[in-house]
Amino acid sequence: MPLRLLPMELEDCHEWVRIRSIAYRGPTSTIVHHRRMSDASFAKVVEGQKKEFYEPGTWHWKVVDMDSGEMVAAARWCAQNFSKSDTEIVRSGSDDTDDNEPPYIPPEVNVPALSALLGPLRQAGEEIMGARPYLMLDTLSTLPEHQRRGAGSMILKWGVEKADEMGVEMYLTSSSMARPLYERWGFEVVRELQFDRTPWGGEGVDRHTCMLRKPIKGKAPTDHTRGLFILSNGERDQHGGDPCVCSPGNPQ
């Protein structure tokens, strides 16, 4: 069952949201959501993702099982603190996004609990990175039954090579379970945070790790990326080429 990394398409947003909702299940997700999301709320979340899909400075990737055709993992990378005039970084496939439209928050979400969870993570990111430009792993989700097959490493490999090409740092927040994977790709712990579930009716704590990776200068791209200049959302430039064969954000 070979896996392949491919640019995500707009029509993949439904499956992306489904994978993310499954991957994030757990005691903290139970606190952040009053109840299971309705079909109507799910559809609105998908539409919200479609509206954000072509935001400047974002790249969406999926990992597909080539035997079954199933999407098993998905991720979004974001370029942060870059000037909008830097078209090589913030280039986008569309200019239809509405910056003034707030993201959709499903009624099933416990907003105070979500704010208590994400607020410190966002603040930590701002304090750690300041105004420096960097590449952020905004979200990475893998279906539980396909974990430990290398999908996460495929996504990280692209991000590491992109950051080295850009000459910028990388930043992400990790769960305890994913931390060893990121450490293998050169990320180092810069801060640790805890979300106490007991005030919200749960038990225990959720540990998050803020991680940073410095760029490696002069590192040549590997064979599978040579000749392929990756733009936002996996667009190809005139050189063509085949796609390679892998944080705190959304309240879904």
Sequence and secondary structure as in RCSB ss.txt:
>XXXX:A:sequence
MPLRLLPMELEDCHEWVRIRSIAYRGPTSTIVHHRRMSDASFAKVVEGQKKEFYEPGTWHWKVVDMDSGEMVAAA
RWCAQNFSKSDTEIVRSGSDDTDDNEPPYIPPEVNVPALSALLGPLRQAGEEIMGARPYLMLDTLSTLPEHQRRG
AGSMILKWGVEKADEMGVEMYLTSSSMARPLYERWGFEVVRELQFDRTPWGGEGVDRHTCMLRKPIKGKAPTDHT
RGLFILSNGERDQHGGDPCVCSPGNPQ
>XXXX:A:secstr
  EEEEE  GGGHHHHHHHHHHHT SHHHHHHBSS   HHHHHHHHHHHHHHTT TTEEEEEEEETTT  EEEEE
EEEEES  TT HHHH  S S   TTS     TTB HHHHHHHHHHHHHHHHHHHTT  EEEEEEEEE GGGTTSS
HHHHHHHHHHHHHHHHT EEEEEEETTTHHHHHHTT EEEEEEEEE GGGT  SEEEEEEEEE   TT    GGG
TT  B GGG B TT             
